[in-house]
């Protein structure tokens, strides 16, 4: 992520307004791999609703399994 963009996003969060969410490939793909999704399919993920990770056309949103 561009550093200037990241700093502006942090400034916005500091205002305490809204509900920002930050997502990254490293954590989302790692999550999908732990759920048994093959690596080549894990890269084709999407975010559903507010924070649910899933593969379009392959599954419904996954809830973190404990």
N, C-alpha and C positions, 0 to 999 in steps of 0.2 A: 504494500500500500504506500502510496506517495506520502512522505512525511508531512508536508503542508496540509494535505487532506486529513490525515490522522489527527493533527493538532486542532484543526477546525472542528472535527467531530468530537474531540475531547472537550473543547470549549462549549459546544452545544450541550453535551451531556451535563456539564457543570451547571448549566442553567436550571436543571431539574425539571424540564418540561418534556412531555412526551415519553415514549418508551423505546429509545433506540436499541437496536440489536446489531451486533457485529458478528459476521460469519466468516469462516476461513476454510479453504480446502483441506488443510492439514487435519483439523479436528473433525470435519464432516466426513471425509473419506475414511479416516481412521475409525470412526463410529460405524460406518457401513461395513468395513472389513470385519470388524468384531461381530457384526450381525450375520456374517457368512456370505456377504455379497462379493462376487469375484472382482478383482481390482479393475478390470476393463469396464465393468458396469458401474462400479462405485464412482468413477469420474463423471458419470452422466446423471448426477443427483440434482434435486431441486428442493427448495424450501416451500413447504405447504403451510397455509395458515400463517401463524406468526413465527414458529420456530421448529417445525417438524421436518425431518429430513427423509426423503424418499426418492425412488427411481421412477420416473414417469413411465407409465404403461406396464410396469412390472409389479408394482406393489402399492398398497395404501401407505399412508404415513407411518413410520416406525416410532414407537414410544420406547424410550430407553429401557432396556431389560436389565434387571439387577441380578 
